Amino acid sequence: MTGNCKCNVKNWLVSTLVVAAVYFGLDWVINNNFMAGVFEANSQYLRGPEQIAVMQKWVYAYYLVFAALFTCLYAVGHDSQKPKFTQGVRFGVFIGFFYWGTTILGMYPYVPWTNDFYVKWFVWGMVDAVVLGVVTALLHKPKAA
């Protein structure tokens, strides 16, 4: 390490927890409302509710790890001279395309979900990413010089 870390560790930890909670909440709302029909139409390709319940701890770990990396990447690349909101949107769009775009593109040939599933999953994933980008930008406090 060169000592150029722009991350305020205490703020990063708090941001990680807030972003993980917001992401979990957004996913709960999206998956139980806007994606419910698509999940139902593709249920033959998904684990059953009993199996999901047993494996739920992995989902919580996912939200925490994702949020930790997401907020850390933001801290490394933010520009304190630019408006937080627009940086958050830009970061969310970039990460959304990187994460959701490449994941869905890579899965498409292998997993026989409906095209509707892939389109809606991408769109709602982008919504998640942009909202999380804005939340992260608003929470971020750079390390004091």
CNS distance restraints for C-alpha pairs under 8 A (distance, minus, plus):
assign (resid   5 and name CA) (resid  76 and name CA) 7.19 0.50 0.50
assign (resid   5 and name CA) (resid 143 and name CA) 7.89 0.50 0.50
assign (resid   6 and name CA) (resid  75 and name CA) 6.14 0.50 0.50
assign (resid   6 and name CA) (resid  76 and name CA) 6.02 0.50 0.50
assign (resid   6 and name CA) (resid 142 and name CA) 5.74 0.50 0.50
assign (resid   6 and name CA) (resid 143 and name CA) 5.38 0.50 0.50
assign (resid   7 and name CA) (resid  11 and name CA) 7.85 0.50 0.50
assign (resid   7 and name CA) (resid  12 and name CA) 6.70 0.50 0.50
assign (resid   7 and name CA) (resid  72 and name CA) 7.31 0.50 0.50
assign (resid   7 and name CA) (resid  75 and name CA) 5.72 0.50 0.50
assign (resid   7 and name CA) (resid  76 and name CA) 7.16 0.50 0.50
assign (resid   7 and name CA) (resid 141 and name CA) 7.84 0.50 0.50
assign (resid   7 and name CA) (resid 142 and name CA) 5.72 0.50 0.50
assign (resid   7 and name CA) (resid 143 and name CA) 5.24 0.50 0.50
assign (resid   8 and name CA) (resid  12 and name CA) 5.99 0.50 0.50
assign (resid   8 and name CA) (resid 141 and name CA) 6.66 0.50 0.50
assign (resid   8 and name CA) (resid 142 and name CA) 5.67 0.50 0.50
assign (resid   8 and name CA) (resid 143 and name CA) 4.28 0.50 0.50
assign (resid   8 and name CA) (resid 144 and name CA) 7.54 0.50 0.50
assign (resid   9 and name CA) (resid  13 and name CA) 6.18 0.50 0.50
assign (resid   9 and name CA) (resid 143 and name CA) 7.95 0.50 0.50
assign (resid  10 and name CA) (resid  14 and name CA) 6.38 0.50 0.50
assign (resid  11 and name CA) (resid  15 and name CA) 5.92 0.50 0.50
assign (resid  11 and name CA) (resid 139 and name CA) 7.77 0.50 0.50
assign (resid  11 and name CA) (resid 140 and name CA) 6.85 0.50 0.50
assign (resid  11 and name CA) (resid 141 and name CA) 6.49 0.50 0.50
assign (resid  12 and name CA) (resid  16 and name CA) 5.92 0.50 0.50
assign (resid  12 and name CA) (resid  68 and name CA) 7.70 0.50 0.50
assign (resid  12 and name CA) (resid  71 and name CA) 6.71 0.50 0.50
assign (resid  12 and name CA) (resid  72 and name CA) 7.03 0.50 0.50
assign (resid  12 and name CA) (resid 140 and name CA) 7.34 0.50 0.50
assign (resid  13 and name CA) (resid  17 and name CA) 6.39 0.50 0.50
assign (resid  13 and name CA) (resid  68 and name CA) 7.59 0.50 0.50
assign (resid  14 and name CA) (resid  18 and name CA) 6.22 0.50 0.50
assign (resid  15 and name CA) (resid  19 and name CA) 5.87 0.50 0.50
assign (resid  15 and name CA) (resid  71 and name CA) 6.80 0.50 0.50
assign (resid  15 and name CA) (resid 136 and name CA) 6.63 0.50 0.50
assign (resid  15 and name CA) (resid 139 and name CA) 6.16 0.50 0.50
assign (resid  15 and name CA) (resid 140 and name CA) 7.11 0.50 0.50
assign (resid  16 and name CA) (resid  20 and name CA) 5.98 0.50 0.50
assign (resid  16 and name CA) (resid  64 and name CA) 6.93 0.50 0.50
assign (resid  16 and name CA) (resid  67 and name CA) 5.05 0.50 0.50
assign (resid  16 and name CA) (resid  68 and name CA) 4.98 0.50 0.50
assign (resid  16 and name CA) (resid  71 and name CA) 6.26 0.50 0.50
assign (resid  17 and name CA) (resid  21 and name CA) 6.16 0.50 0.50
assign (resid  17 and name CA) (resid  64 and name CA) 7.04 0.50 0.50
assign (resid  17 and name CA) (resid  67 and name CA) 7.33 0.50 0.50
assign (resid  18 and name CA) (resid  22 and name CA) 6.10 0.50 0.50
assign (resid  19 and name CA) (resid  23 and name CA) 5.92 0.50 0.50
assign (resid  19 and name CA) (resid  67 and name CA) 5.66 0.50 0.50
assign (resid  19 and name CA) (resid  71 and name CA) 7.91 0.50 0.50
assign (resid  19 and name CA) (resid 132 and name CA) 6.40 0.50 0.50
assign (resid  19 and name CA) (resid 135 and name CA) 6.98 0.50 0.50
assign (resid  19 and name CA) (resid 136 and name CA) 6.81 0.50 0.50
assign (resid  20 and name CA) (resid  24 and name CA) 6.08 0.50 0.50
assign (resid  20 and name CA) (resid  63 and name CA) 5.13 0.50 0.50
assign (resid  20 and name CA) (resid  64 and name CA) 5.43 0.50 0.50
assign (resid  20 and name CA) (resid  66 and name CA) 7.52 0.50 0.50
assign (resid  20 and name CA) (resid  67 and name CA) 5.17 0.50 0.50
assign (resid  21 and name CA) (resid  25 and name CA) 6.12 0.50 0.50
assign (resid  21 and name CA) (resid  63 and name CA) 7.83 0.50 0.50
assign (resid  22 and name CA) (resid  26 and name CA) 6.00 0.50 0.50
assign (resid  22 and name CA) (resid 132 and name CA) 7.44 0.50 0.50
assign (resid  23 and name CA) (resid  27 and name CA) 6.02 0.50 0.50
assign (resid  23 and name CA) (resid  63 and name CA) 7.01 0.50 0.50
assign (resid  23 and name CA) (resid 128 and name CA) 6.88 0.50 0.50
assign (resid  23 and name CA) (resid 132 and name CA) 6.94 0.50 0.50
assign (resid  24 and name CA) (resid  28 and name CA) 6.10 0.50 0.50
assign (resid  24 and name CA) (resid  63 and name CA) 6.74 0.50 0.50
assign (resid  25 and name CA) (resid  29 and name CA) 6.27 0.50 0.50
assign (resid  26 and name CA) (resid  30 and name CA) 5.99 0.50 0.50
assign (resid  26 and name CA) (resid 128 and name CA) 6.82 0.50 0.50
assign (resid  27 and name CA) (resid  31 and name CA) 5.64 0.50 0.50
assign (resid  27 and name CA) (resid 128 and name CA) 7.67 0.50 0.50
assign (resid  28 and name CA) (resid  32 and name CA) 5.85 0.50 0.50
assign (resid  29 and name CA) (resid  33 and name CA) 5.87 0.50 0.50
assign (resid  29 and name CA) (resid  34 and name CA) 7.63 0.50 0.50
assign (resid  30 and name CA) (resid  34 and name CA) 5.07 0.50 0.50
assign (resid  30 and name CA) (resid  35 and name CA) 6.04 0.50 0.50
assign (resid  30 and name CA) (resid 124 and name CA) 7.27 0.50 0.50
assign (resid  31 and name CA) (resid  35 and name CA) 4.70 0.50 0.50
assign (resid  31 and name CA) (resid  36 and name CA) 5.63 0.50 0.50
assign (resid  32 and name CA) (resid  36 and name CA) 5.17 0.50 0.50
assign (resid  35 and name CA) (resid  39 and name CA) 6.11 0.50 0.50
assign (resid  35 and name CA) (resid 120 and name CA) 7.32 0.50 0.50
assign (resid  35 and name CA) (resid 121 and name CA) 7.72 0.50 0.50
assign (resid  36 and name CA) (resid  40 and name CA) 6.14 0.50 0.50
assign (resid  37 and name CA) (resid  41 and name CA) 6.14 0.50 0.50
assign (resid  38 and name CA) (resid  42 and name CA) 6.29 0.50 0.50
assign (resid  38 and name CA) (resid 116 and name CA) 7.32 0.50 0.50
assign (resid  38 and name CA) (resid 117 and name CA) 5.71 0.50 0.50
assign (resid  39 and name CA) (resid  43 and name CA) 5.74 0.50 0.50
assign (resid  39 and name CA) (resid 117 and name CA) 7.55 0.50 0.50
assign (resid  42 and name CA) (resid  46 and name CA) 7.01 0.50 0.50
assign (resid  42 and name CA) (resid 113 and name CA) 6.18 0.50 0.50
assign (resid  42 and name CA) (resid 114 and name CA) 7.16 0.50 0.50
assign (resid  42 and name CA) (resid 117 and name CA) 7.84 0.50 0.50
assign (resid  43 and name CA) (resid  47 and name CA) 7.57 0.50 0.50
assign (resid  43 and name CA) (resid  48 and name CA) 7.87 0.50 0.50
assign (resid  45 and name CA) (resid 112 and name CA) 7.83 0.50 0.50
assign (resid  45 and name CA) (resid 113 and name CA) 7.30 0.50 0.50
assign (resid  47 and name CA) (resid  51 and name CA) 6.08 0.50 0.50
assign (resid  47 and name CA) (resid  52 and name CA) 6.31 0.50 0.50
assign (resid  48 and name CA) (resid  52 and name CA) 6.25 0.50 0.50
assign (resid  49 and name CA) (resid  53 and name CA) 6.08 0.50 0.50
assign (resid  50 and name CA) (resid  54 and name CA) 6.49 0.50 0.50
assign (resid  51 and name CA) (resid  55 and name CA) 6.39 0.50 0.50
assign (resid  52 and name CA) (resid  56 and name CA) 5.90 0.50 0.50
assign (resid  55 and name CA) (resid  59 and name CA) 7.46 0.50 0.50
assign (resid  56 and name CA) (resid  60 and name CA) 6.76 0.50 0.50
assign (resid  57 and name CA) (resid  61 and name CA) 6.32 0.50 0.50
assign (resid  58 and name CA) (resid  62 and name CA) 6.09 0.50 0.50
assign (resid  59 and name CA) (resid  63 and name CA) 6.40 0.50 0.50
assign (resid  60 and name CA) (resid  64 and name CA) 6.43 0.50 0.50
assign (resid  61 and name CA) (resid  65 and name CA) 6.10 0.50 0.50
assign (resid  62 and name CA) (resid  66 and name CA) 5.86 0.50 0.50
assign (resid  63 and name CA) (resid  67 and name CA) 5.96 0.50 0.50
assign (resid  64 and name CA) (resid  68 and name CA) 6.07 0.50 0.50
assign (resid  65 and name CA) (resid  69 and name CA) 6.23 0.50 0.50
assign (resid  66 and name CA) (resid  70 and name CA) 5.87 0.50 0.50
assign (resid  67 and name CA) (resid  71 and name CA) 5.96 0.50 0.50
assign (resid  68 and name CA) (resid  72 and name CA) 6.08 0.50 0.50
assign (resid  69 and name CA) (resid  73 and name CA) 6.01 0.50 0.50
assign (resid  70 and name CA) (resid  74 and name CA) 6.31 0.50 0.50
assign (resid  71 and name CA) (resid  75 and name CA) 6.20 0.50 0.50
assign (resid  71 and name CA) (resid 136 and name CA) 6.17 0.50 0.50
assign (resid  72 and name CA) (resid  76 and name CA) 6.35 0.50 0.50
assign (resid  73 and name CA) (resid  77 and name CA) 6.39 0.50 0.50
assign (resid  74 and name CA) (resid  78 and name CA) 5.74 0.50 0.50
assign (resid  74 and name CA) (resid  91 and name CA) 7.18 0.50 0.50
assign (resid  74 and name CA) (resid 136 and name CA) 7.40 0.50 0.50
assign (resid  74 and name CA) (resid 137 and name CA) 7.52 0.50 0.50
assign (resid  75 and name CA) (resid 140 and name CA) 7.08 0.50 0.50
assign (resid  75 and name CA) (resid 142 and name CA) 7.20 0.50 0.50
assign (resid  78 and name CA) (resid  87 and name CA) 7.14 0.50 0.50
assign (resid  79 and name CA) (resid  87 and name CA) 7.89 0.50 0.50
assign (resid  80 and name CA) (resid  84 and name CA) 7.84 0.50 0.50
assign (resid  82 and name CA) (resid  86 and name CA) 7.79 0.50 0.50
assign (resid  82 and name CA) (resid  87 and name CA) 6.99 0.50 0.50
assign (resid  83 and name CA) (resid  87 and name CA) 6.31 0.50 0.50
assign (resid  84 and name CA) (resid  88 and name CA) 6.02 0.50 0.50
assign (resid  84 and name CA) (resid 134 and name CA) 7.50 0.50 0.50
assign (resid  84 and name CA) (resid 137 and name CA) 5.29 0.50 0.50
assign (resid  84 and name CA) (resid 138 and name CA) 6.11 0.50 0.50
assign (resid  85 and name CA) (resid  89 and name CA) 6.29 0.50 0.50
assign (resid  85 and name CA) (resid 134 and name CA) 5.64 0.50 0.50
assign (resid  85 and name CA) (resid 137 and name CA) 6.47 0.50 0.50
assign (resid  85 and name CA) (resid 138 and name CA) 6.92 0.50 0.50
assign (resid  86 and name CA) (resid  90 and name CA) 6.05 0.50 0.50
assign (resid  86 and name CA) (resid 134 and name CA) 7.75 0.50 0.50
assign (resid  87 and name CA) (resid  91 and name CA) 5.94 0.50 0.50
assign (resid  87 and name CA) (resid 133 and name CA) 7.84 0.50 0.50
assign (resid  87 and name CA) (resid 134 and name CA) 7.54 0.50 0.50
assign (resid  87 and name CA) (resid 137 and name CA) 6.81 0.50 0.50
assign (resid  88 and name CA) (resid  92 and name CA) 5.96 0.50 0.50
assign (resid  88 and name CA) (resid 130 and name CA) 7.02 0.50 0.50
assign (resid  88 and name CA) (resid 132 and name CA) 7.79 0.50 0.50
assign (resid  88 and name CA) (resid 133 and name CA) 4.24 0.50 0.50
assign (resid  88 and name CA) (resid 134 and name CA) 4.02 0.50 0.50
assign (resid  88 and name CA) (resid 135 and name CA) 7.25 0.50 0.50
assign (resid  88 and name CA) (resid 136 and name CA) 6.77 0.50 0.50
assign (resid  88 and name CA) (resid 137 and name CA) 4.94 0.50 0.50
assign (resid  88 and name CA) (resid 138 and name CA) 7.74 0.50 0.50
assign (resid  89 and name CA) (resid  93 and name CA) 6.11 0.50 0.50
assign (resid  89 and name CA) (resid 130 and name CA) 5.25 0.50 0.50
assign (resid  89 and name CA) (resid 131 and name CA) 7.45 0.50 0.50
assign (resid  89 and name CA) (resid 133 and name CA) 5.73 0.50 0.50
assign (resid  89 and name CA) (resid 134 and name CA) 5.65 0.50 0.50
assign (resid  90 and name CA) (resid  94 and name CA) 6.15 0.50 0.50
assign (resid  90 and name CA) (resid 130 and name CA) 7.67 0.50 0.50
assign (resid  90 and name CA) (resid 133 and name CA) 7.66 0.50 0.50
assign (resid  91 and name CA) (resid  95 and name CA) 6.05 0.50 0.50
assign (resid  91 and name CA) (resid 130 and name CA) 7.35 0.50 0.50
assign (resid  91 and name CA) (resid 133 and name CA) 5.70 0.50 0.50
assign (resid  92 and name CA) (resid  96 and name CA) 5.71 0.50 0.50
assign (resid  92 and name CA) (resid 126 and name CA) 7.52 0.50 0.50
assign (resid  92 and name CA) (resid 129 and name CA) 4.61 0.50 0.50
assign (resid  92 and name CA) (resid 130 and name CA) 3.92 0.50 0.50
assign (resid  92 and name CA) (resid 131 and name CA) 7.04 0.50 0.50
assign (resid  92 and name CA) (resid 132 and name CA) 6.61 0.50 0.50
assign (resid  92 and name CA) (resid 133 and name CA) 4.33 0.50 0.50
assign (resid  92 and name CA) (resid 134 and name CA) 7.23 0.50 0.50
assign (resid  93 and name CA) (resid  97 and name CA) 6.13 0.50 0.50
assign (resid  93 and name CA) (resid 126 and name CA) 6.69 0.50 0.50
assign (resid  93 and name CA) (resid 129 and name CA) 6.56 0.50 0.50
assign (resid  93 and name CA) (resid 130 and name CA) 5.69 0.50 0.50
assign (resid  94 and name CA) (resid  98 and name CA) 6.14 0.50 0.50
assign (resid  95 and name CA) (resid  99 and name CA) 5.75 0.50 0.50
assign (resid  95 and name CA) (resid 100 and name CA) 7.98 0.50 0.50
assign (resid  95 and name CA) (resid 129 and name CA) 6.67 0.50 0.50
assign (resid  96 and name CA) (resid 100 and name CA) 5.43 0.50 0.50
assign (resid  96 and name CA) (resid 101 and name CA) 6.92 0.50 0.50
assign (resid  96 and name CA) (resid 125 and name CA) 6.67 0.50 0.50
assign (resid  96 and name CA) (resid 126 and name CA) 4.99 0.50 0.50
assign (resid  96 and name CA) (resid 128 and name CA) 7.95 0.50 0.50
assign (resid  96 and name CA) (resid 129 and name CA) 5.12 0.50 0.50
assign (resid  96 and name CA) (resid 130 and name CA) 7.21 0.50 0.50
assign (resid  97 and name CA) (resid 101 and name CA) 4.58 0.50 0.50
assign (resid  97 and name CA) (resid 102 and name CA) 6.99 0.50 0.50
assign (resid  97 and name CA) (resid 126 and name CA) 7.22 0.50 0.50
assign (resid  98 and name CA) (resid 102 and name CA) 5.78 0.50 0.50
assign (resid  99 and name CA) (resid 103 and name CA) 5.96 0.50 0.50
assign (resid 100 and name CA) (resid 104 and name CA) 5.91 0.50 0.50
assign (resid 100 and name CA) (resid 122 and name CA) 5.87 0.50 0.50
assign (resid 100 and name CA) (resid 125 and name CA) 6.22 0.50 0.50
assign (resid 100 and name CA) (resid 126 and name CA) 7.14 0.50 0.50
assign (resid 101 and name CA) (resid 105 and name CA) 6.01 0.50 0.50
assign (resid 101 and name CA) (resid 122 and name CA) 6.85 0.50 0.50
assign (resid 102 and name CA) (resid 106 and name CA) 5.92 0.50 0.50
assign (resid 103 and name CA) (resid 107 and name CA) 6.14 0.50 0.50
assign (resid 104 and name CA) (resid 108 and name CA) 5.91 0.50 0.50
assign (resid 104 and name CA) (resid 118 and name CA) 6.72 0.50 0.50
assign (resid 104 and name CA) (resid 122 and name CA) 7.24 0.50 0.50
assign (resid 105 and name CA) (resid 109 and name CA) 7.87 0.50 0.50
assign (resid 106 and name CA) (resid 110 and name CA) 7.87 0.50 0.50
assign (resid 107 and name CA) (resid 111 and name CA) 5.78 0.50 0.50
assign (resid 108 and name CA) (resid 112 and name CA) 7.21 0.50 0.50
assign (resid 108 and name CA) (resid 113 and name CA) 7.87 0.50 0.50
assign (resid 108 and name CA) (resid 118 and name CA) 7.86 0.50 0.50
assign (resid 113 and name CA) (resid 117 and name CA) 6.30 0.50 0.50
assign (resid 113 and name CA) (resid 118 and name CA) 7.16 0.50 0.50
assign (resid 114 and name CA) (resid 118 and name CA) 6.71 0.50 0.50
assign (resid 115 and name CA) (resid 119 and name CA) 6.21 0.50 0.50
assign (resid 116 and name CA) (resid 120 and name CA) 6.07 0.50 0.50
assign (resid 117 and name CA) (resid 121 and name CA) 5.86 0.50 0.50
assign (resid 118 and name CA) (resid 122 and name CA) 6.08 0.50 0.50
assign (resid 119 and name CA) (resid 123 and name CA) 6.20 0.50 0.50
assign (resid 120 and name CA) (resid 124 and name CA) 6.00 0.50 0.50
assign (resid 121 and name CA) (resid 125 and name CA) 5.81 0.50 0.50
assign (resid 122 and name CA) (resid 126 and name CA) 6.13 0.50 0.50
assign (resid 123 and name CA) (resid 127 and name CA) 6.40 0.50 0.50
assign (resid 124 and name CA) (resid 128 and name CA) 6.20 0.50 0.50
assign (resid 125 and name CA) (resid 129 and name CA) 6.18 0.50 0.50
assign (resid 126 and name CA) (resid 130 and name CA) 6.13 0.50 0.50
assign (resid 127 and name CA) (resid 131 and name CA) 6.15 0.50 0.50
assign (resid 128 and name CA) (resid 132 and name CA) 6.02 0.50 0.50
assign (resid 129 and name CA) (resid 133 and name CA) 5.96 0.50 0.50
assign (resid 130 and name CA) (resid 134 and name CA) 6.27 0.50 0.50
assign (resid 131 and name CA) (resid 135 and name CA) 6.19 0.50 0.50
assign (resid 132 and name CA) (resid 136 and name CA) 5.94 0.50 0.50
assign (resid 133 and name CA) (resid 137 and name CA) 6.09 0.50 0.50
assign (resid 134 and name CA) (resid 138 and name CA) 6.15 0.50 0.50
assign (resid 135 and name CA) (resid 139 and name CA) 6.18 0.50 0.50
assign (resid 136 and name CA) (resid 140 and name CA) 5.89 0.50 0.50
